[in-house]
Amino acid sequence: FIKKHILFLCLGATAFFIGCRVPHHTYKTYGLAGFIGAGLLLGGTLIPGMGVSIGGASRWLDLGLVNIQPVEVMKFWIIVFIAIYIDTKKENVAQFQKGLLPVLVGIGLPIGILLCQPDLGNTGLILMVTFILLCLSNIPFKQLAMLSGGAVMTVLISILTYDYQQQRVKTFFSPWEDPLGKGYHIIQSFIAIGSGGILGLGLGQSKLKYYYLPLHYSDFIFAIICEEGGLLLALLICGLFLAMTLTGFRIAIAQTDLFSKILAMGLTLLIVLQGLLNIGVVIGLFPVTGIPLTFISFGGTSLIMSMFCVGVIININQSTNQSTPQVTGKQDLTA
């Protein structure tokens, strides 16, 4: 785990450097090509022999040397697609045929692939981020209400289609009915969180990570954080996500270019909401999904793409600072 995670961190640092250095308007130029390429990778997960099924879902793509999760790449290009769409349409965004319809068509294909995998967690995340970004445009309330209704229907259809998702929802409402079976996972998470108390048991002193709590290194690592660091470390993690939210929003608000504004806002929401969804699952606010804890969970594709997205946000901020004239003296003030 340590060797692999060090490798992921090195690759993530490289992706972060690339995100910082490549002008973010490059993604606007190659937005269509990137979106199509990510869509092809995502579709490859459904092809027998290429898609790797783990835990009842085919979310990984076998590239020979490594397995990747194409949805992490797809999420970035969906944000780029929405930013291009809002920037291009502007006044026409209020019209259904020129406004909401192209978005529904654009994200409909990757959403459909995710539902076939199935991957309800990332489907919900993409729909949430899309809805929030569209709220920032001039799309009428009626169309937004229709979009939210369609999103709810999509989630319900997915739950009714797959038995294991129905079981997860039932377990969410009554985990103690089957404490050694379907409710075992979330109950062990509760035990880990409760064992930590205020100050925690100490770093490295977790008991639940010794095969009591499944996926303690990835999707449920926040429960181990609570057990070893207690409420204080948990609040620190939440505070870091809050700081990232405020910083990302500040960078987005400072942009005069609409594409840059929506891109910074979308990437910030993507990173933060993913972390909040993971924490919500671990503490029992949401049914169990496969959403990792951003920057912390073990997993290569998620870490690399998250660091890349932060690099893009920094590049947006740097471009703003470079375009802002520096006031250095009395003569400049007069001017």
N, C-alpha and C positions, 0 to 999 in steps of 0.2 A: 504493500500500500504506500509506504513512504517513498520508495524508489519511483513508482509510477506517478505519485503526486508531485514529486520534485520535477519530473519530466514535464508534467502538465503545467507546472508553474513557469518553467523555462519557456515553453511554447506560448503560454499566456502572456509572459513578459514581452516576447517578440511580437505577438498580436497587439498588445498594448502600444508598443513603440510604433508599429505600422499605423494603428488608428490615430496616434498623435501626429504623425508626419504627413500622411496622405490628406490632401485638401478634401474636406467633407463634401464639397460640390461635385467631386468625382463620382460619388455614388448616385447623384442625380443624373449624370451623363450616362452611366452604365446601369441605371436602375432596372430597366426592362430585362437586360441580359442577366443581371444578378438574380432577379426574381424568377426567371425561367430556369436558370441553372439550379437554384435552391429547390424549386418545385420538382425538377427531375430527380435530384438526390432524395427528396422526400418520398416521391413515388416509388423509388427503388426499394424502399422498405417493404413494399407489398409484393415484390417479385420473389418467388420461391428460389432459394439459393443465395439471394443477395440480402434479403431481410433476415434479421436475427430476432427470434421471439424469446423474450424473457418475461416471466411473470404473467403470461397470457396475452402480452401485447408485442407487436412487431414494430418496435420503435428504433431499432438500431440497423445500421447498414454495414455489411461486411465488405471492407475494401482490401482484404488480404492481410496486410500487416496489422491493421487496427480496425476497430469498430467505432463508428461515429453515430451521433444522434443528429440527423439532418434538420430536425425541427429547430434546433438552436440557431442554425444558419438561416433557416426560413424566417424566424421571428425578426431578425435584423432587417431582412429585405422587405418584409411586410411593413415595417415602420417606414422604411425608405419609400415604398410604394404609396403609402398614405400621405407622407409629407409632399411627395411630388404631385399627387392628386389635388390636395388642398391648395398648394401653391399655384398650380396650373389653372384650376377651375375658378378660384376666387369668387367673382360675382355669380357665376353660373352654378355654384355649389348648392344654392337653395332649390334648384330645379331637380325633380326626382330623376328624370332620364339622364341629365347631365351631371347630377350630383350624387345621390346615394347609390343609384343603380350600378355605376362602374365600380364602386367600392365593393358592393355585394358580389359582383361577378369576379372581381380581382381576388378577393380573399376566399371566395367560395370553394375554389379547387383545393387549396391547401387545407382548409377546414374539413372538406370532404375526405381527404386522404387521412387526416388525423383521426377522424371518426371511424375510419375503416381499420386503423391499426389495432385497437382503438387507444386514443390518448385524450381523455376528457379533461385532464388537468391543464395541459397546454392549450387545448381548444378554448376553455374558459378564460385563460389568461389573455390569449389573443383577442377574444371578443371584448373583454373588459378594456384593454388598452385602446382598441379601435373605437369603442363607444366614447371613451373619454376624449380622445383626439378629435372625433367628429363633433363633440359638444363645443370644442373651441372654434369650430368653423361656423358658417352661417346657415347650416342645415336646420330647417324648421323643426319645432318640437314634435309635430305629428310624425315626421319621418324618423326622428330619434326614438319615439315611442314604438313605432313599427319595428325598428331595428332591435330594440331591447326585447320586444315580444318574440321576434324571430329567434333571437339568441336563446331565450328561455325554452322555446319549443325545440330547438336543436339539442339542447342539453337533455331535455326530457325524453326525446326520441332515442338518444344514445343510451340513456339509462334503461329504458324499456327494451332496448334491443339486446343488450348484453347482460347475462345473468350475474356475472361477477360484480358489475357496477351496482346492480340492484342489491346484492348482498352487502356491499360496502355502505350503501345508504341505510339499509336496515341496521347494520352494525353501528353506524354513526348515532342513530337514535337510541339504541339499546345494546351497548357493548357488553353488559354484564349478563346477558342471556346465555352467552356461550363464551365464558372467560378463558377456556383452554383451547378454543377453536377459532372462530372468526373474530371474536373480540380480543384475542390474546395480544395482538400487535399494539393496539391503541391503549389497552390496559397497562401493558409494560411501559409504555411511554408515560402514562400518568404516574406510575410508581417511580420512575426515574425522576420526573419533575418534582414530585412531592418529597422524595428523599433528599433533594438538595437543600430545601429550606431557604433561608435568607442568604447565608454565606457559602453554602455548598460543602461537599465532602472533601474538596481539594483536587487540584489538577492531577489527573491520572488515577484517582481513587474511585472511579465509577465501578459499580458492581454489575449494573444492568448490561454493560457492553460485552460481558463474557457470555454471549450467545443467549441471553435472556431476551434482549430487545433486538428484533430483526432489523437489518439495514441501519444499524446504529452509526455507520460510517458515512451514510449518504442522506437518504430522505429524512431520517430521524436523528440526525446528529444534534439538533437543537435540544432534544431531551437529555442527551449526555452533557451538553453545555450547562443545562439547568441543574443536573445532578452534581457535577463537579464544581461549578462556579456559583450555583444558587441563583436567587433572584437578582442579585447585583450584576453578575455577568450577563444574565439574560437581558436586563435593562440596558446594559452597555451595548449589546448587539443591536437591540431595537433603536437605541440612540444613534448608533452609526448609520443605520438605514434612514432615520429621520434627517440626520445631517446631510446624507447624500441626496435625499429628496429636496431639501431646501436649497442646496448648492446647485443641483441640476435645474430646478425651476428658476433660480436666479439667473443662471446662464441663458436659459431659454427666453426669459422675459427681456433680457438685454439685447436680443437679436432684432435687427430691423428687417432682415430678410425672412420672409414667411417660411420658406423651406427649412432654413437653419433653426428657426424657432420650433417648428413642429418636430423636426428630427431630434433636437435636444430634449424636448418634452417627452417624446415617445420612448426614446432610449432610457431616460430616467425612470419613467413609469414601468417599463419592461423589467428593469433590474429590481426596482423596489417592490413592485407588486408580486413578483415571483418569490422574493424573500418572505413577504408578508403571508402569502398563500401557504408556503411551507410551514411557517410558524403557526398559522391558524390550524393546519392539519395536525401538527404535533400536540398542540394543547387542546384539541378536540372541538374547535370551532367549525371545521369543515370535514367532510368525509375524506378518507385516505386517498391520495392521488400520488402520482409519480413526479411531483414537482420538487427539485432540489433546492437547498438553501444556498442562495447566491454567494459565491466566493468561498464558501466553507465546506459544503458537501463534497465528498469524493466523486470525481467524474470529470473527464477530460474536456469534452466538447463544451459543456456548460461553462466551465471555468475559463477556457480560452476565449469563447465568444463574449462572456461578460466583461473580461478585461479589455477585449477589443472595443466593445461598446463604450466603456469608460474612456478609452483613448480617443474615440470619435468625439465624445462630449468635450474633452479637453481641447481638441483641435478646433471645435466650434468656438470655444471661449477664447482661444489664442487668436483666431481670425478676427474676433470682435475687438480685442485689445490692440491688434495691429492696425485696424482701420480707424481707431479712435485717436484723434489728434492730441498730443501731449502739450499741456499748457505749462510753459517754463518761465514766463516773465511778464512784466507789466505791459510790454508791447503786445504780447499775445492776448492778454486779457482785454485790452482795448479793441483788438481786432475781433 
